[in-house]
């Protein structure tokens, strides 16, 4: 069940990003939907009994790196004078 919810969130965020013209709004849609979708998919794999320590480490890395990289992209975009 977590897999399909995560997949739907990732797909929805990607489709919404195609409809918007503003880069920062696209980044917002994709950053949030992909982070939450990936976490839900990892939770599904944990529930199925896959290698739990590796999946927990992967989840922690996604929770740290995804918002950080979105912030770096947004800050670079603004500093280059696009906004």
N, C-alpha and C positions, 0 to 999 in steps of 0.2 A: 504494500500500500504506500509506504514512504517513497518507493522508487517512482511510482507514477505521479505522485504529487510533486516531487522534485523535478521530474522531467517536464511536467506541465508548467511549473514556475519558470524553468529555464527557457522553455519554448515561448512562453508568453512575454518574458522580458526581451527576448530577441526580436519577436515580432513587433512589440511596441517601440523598440529602438529604430526599426526601419521606418516607422511612421513619423518620427520626430525629426526636425531639422537641426535643433540645437545640440551641439556635441556634449555639453555638460549634462543635459537631460538624458541623452542616450547612455552616457557613462553611468548615470544614476540608475536607470532601469536595468542595465546589464549587470552592474556591480552588485546590486542587492539581490536580484533574481538568481544570478549564478551562484552567489555565496550560499543563499538559503537552499537552493536546489541541490547543490553539491553536498551540503551537510545532510539533507534528507536522504539522498542516495547512499551516503556513507552509513547513516543510521540503519537503512534497509540492509546493507551488507553485514553490519554488526548483528542485526537480528537474525540473519541467516546463518550466523556462526563462522564467518570468515575470521581471519587473523586479527583479533581485537586490538592488540597493542599497536600494530602498524596502522590500522584504521583510525584509532584515536589520535595518533601522531599526525596523520594526514588531515584529520578534522581540525586539530589545533593549528596546523600550518595554514590551512585555508582560511580559518577565522582571523589569523594575523595578517597574512600576505595579501589577501584580496582587498580589504579596505585600504591597506597601505598603498598598494599599487594604484588603486583608483584615485586616491588622494594625490599621489605623485603625478599621474596623468592630468588631473584637473589643475593642479598648481602650475605645471609646465604650460598648459594651454593658456591659462590666464596670464602668466608672465610673458608669453610670447606676443601678447597684445591682441589676442583674438577676441577677448571679451571686454 
